[in-house]
């Protein structure tokens, strides 16, 4: 009997054990353990099981082998729970910095016709990128064509503005960064116009999730047990990743956020476990 899995958008697809194995491998499990977990979930699966339920089972069973996962939630979900502004924009800036870019955030830059609010300007050598950041609360919402039409229009006006001497940024390309997938219509337009795009599983094998995992740039929301007010206070001082949190002395974070020092140290202990940093 063929089992079907219910995706977030309500559509159905055949149960595919290999996808569970890939998820486990992405979470740094050995192939042997990944196969064991996939077999276990296959035995428990029922017709119509949701992808969300499968992910929860992966984390549940994998945490038996990797205890640090007990402190985390699904990465895709954690990114969606970041505040769009300023947290996700700061998060994207941190990712670009890990790729060697210097970033300038939230600039109003005059084009030929009008001024444009630019989320991030990323600079590396002679490369200057106009970065548009798009965050979706629903991680299964596609980033559509409209965003790319707006980005291309702004990009052309900014290029013309530079030629007229209205600003100092000779933009070499435009980049859209989102926490979701890109629609096929938007993808066609982006490729046609040469607009770069970074999102969930896009580009293939170089998507947002790969950059996060490769550089361990997990958002603070990846950690279980943090209260909304704590996340807001940390985001307000520019701390949105686990790495940032661990790099700043607990005393300083406590002073800036007015979160008790003991609580900061408690969070720090969990962060160290997740990142695999020895005490």
N, C-alpha and C positions, 0 to 999 in steps of 0.2 A: 504493500500500500504506500503510495506517495504522500509524504507529509508536505503541507504548505505552511509557509511563514508569512505572517501579516506585517507588512512594512508600516512605517509611521504615517504614510499617506493613505493607508487603507488597502493598497494593492497587495496582491499575493504573488509569492514566488516559491519555487520548490526548495525544500530544506537542503542546504549544501554544507556538508560537514567541513569541507576544505576552507570555507570562510571562517569558521571557528578556529581552525588550526592557524590560519593567517593572523587572526586577532591575537591569539596567544603568543605567537612568535613576535608580533609587534610589541607585545608587552614583556619581551625578553625571556620568554619561557623556552626551554629546550624543545626540540621537535618531539622527543619521546613524551614529555609531559603534555605538550599541546595535543598530541594524538589521544592520550588518556582522557583528557578533559573533553575533547570533541566526542569521543565514544560515550562518555558518561552523559553528556547533554543530549546526544542522539537517543539514548535509551529513555530519557525523561521527557523528550519533546512530544508534543501532541499536535494534532492538526489545527492550524490557526495560531500557533504560538507566536507572540510578537517578537520583533527584533530587540525591543527594549528588554524583554524578559530574558532572552538569550544572552545579552550583554551582561545583565546582572548575574546570571549563572556563571559566566566566564570569570567575572571578578570574584565571585564567591568561592569557586573551586580553585582558581589559580592562587588565591591568597593563602591556601594551605601550603603551597610551595614557596610563595613569595609573600611573607607576612606584611611587608610594607604596603601592599595593595589594600589591606584592611583599612588604611587611613585615607583612601582615595575613592573618587567616583569616576564615572565614565568621562574621558577627556572631552569628547564632543559636547556632552551636556554641560560640563564645567565651563567651557568657553562661552556657551550661550548665556550663562548666568552672570557673566561679567556685565557691568554697566557699560552701555555703548559709549558714553562720554563721561569721564575721560579714560576709564579703565581699559577698554578694548583698544583705543588709540595708543595709549601708553604701551600696551602689550605688543601691538604691531611694531611700534618704535623699537622695543627691546629685541624683537626678532630681526629687524633690519640691522640693528647694531651688531648682532651676533654674526651677521653676514659681512661685516666690515664697513657698513655705512655710518656716516655721521648724520644725525637727524635733527631737523628743525620742525617744531610742531605748531599747529594752529596759527598760520600766517594769512594775512589778507594781502593778496598780490594783485596789482592792477594789470589787467590785460589791455588789449587795444580798445575794447568797447566798454567793459565793466570790470569791477573788482571781483576777485574770486577768493572764497574761503578755502584754503588748502590745508587739508588735515595734517599731512606730513610731507616735508621735502627731504629726500634721501640723497646724500652726496658721497660719491666715492671716486676720487681722482677727477676726471673730466665728466664723469657721468652724473647727471642731475635728474632725479626722478620726481615727477609729480605723482603723489600717492593719495588715492581716494580710499578711505576706509569705510566699509559697510558692514554693520553688525546686525544679525537677526536674532531675536529672542528665541524663535523657533528654529532649532538647528537643521530642520528638514525643509525649510523654505529655500527655494532656489534664488540666487542672485540673477535678476533678469536683464533684458536688453536695455531697458530705460536707463539704468545706471551707466552703462557703457556709452550710450548716446550722449548723456550729459557730460561724461568725462572727456569724450573726444571733442565736444564743442568747447569746453573750458580749456582743454589742452591747446587747441588751435588758437584761441584768443590769447592765451598766455604766451605762446610762441610769438605771435604778432606784437604783443606788448613788449617783449624783450627787444625785438627789432627796432621798436620806436624809442627804446631807452626808458620805458616806464618802470622796469625792475631789473634786478641783477642776475636772475636765474635763467640760464640758457637751458631749458628743459630738453633732455635728450629722449625721454619717453614717458609714457603714462602707465601707472600700475594701479590696479584695483585689488585690494586685499579684503577678503570676507571670511567669515567663519563657516560659510555654507558652500554647497556646490554651485556651479554656474549652469544656467539653462543652455540647451543646445543652440537656441537662437542667438543668445548673447555670445556664446563661444565662437560661432561663425563670424559674427560682427567683429569681435575682438581680434581674431586671427586676420581678418581682412584689413583692419586698420592698424594692426601692430600694437594693440594695447596688451600689456602684460597682465597676468592675472594669477593671484595666489589665493587658494581657497581649500576647502575640505576635499582631499583626494584629487586636487588639480593644481599644477600639472601632474600627470601620472607619475607616480613614484617620487615626486618632489613636492607634494602638497603640504599644506599648513601643518597637518598632523605629523608628517615626517620631520619637518624642521624643528617642531617642538620636542619630539622624542629624541632626535639626534643630539640636540643641544641641551636637553633637560630643562627647557624653558616652560615648565608647567605653570599655569595660572594659579593664583592663591585659591581660587574656587575649586581646584582639583582636590584640595584637602578637605576631608570630612570634619565636621564639627565647628567650623568657623561661623560665628554669628554675622548676620547681615550688617549690623552696626560696626562690627570689627572690620569687615571687608571695606565698608565705606570710609572709615577713618584711615585705613592703610592706603586705599586708592587715592584719597584726598592729598596724601603726601607723596604720591607717585610710586607706591609699592604695589605691584600687581602680579608679580611672579614669585615663586618659591625661592629662586636664586637671589633675587633682590633682598628678600626678607632675611636670608641667612648671611648676607654680606654686610648688613648694617648691625652694629652693636645693639643688643636688646635694650640697654639703658636709653639709647638715643631714640629708638622706636617708641618706647614707653613715654618718653618726655614729649615727643611730637604728637602722639595720638591720644595720650592720657589713658591708654590701656595699661592695666597693672603689670608691673615687671614680671611677677610670677606667671601671669597668663602668657606673656610674650615668650618666656622661657619654655612654657608648656608647648606652645605652638612650634617653637624652634626645635624641640625634641622630635616632634612628628615630622617636620620638614626634613630633618637630617636622615630619618629612617627612609622616607620616600626617595630622597636623592642619593641614598647610599653613602652618606658622609659619616665617617667615624667620629665619635665624641672625643 
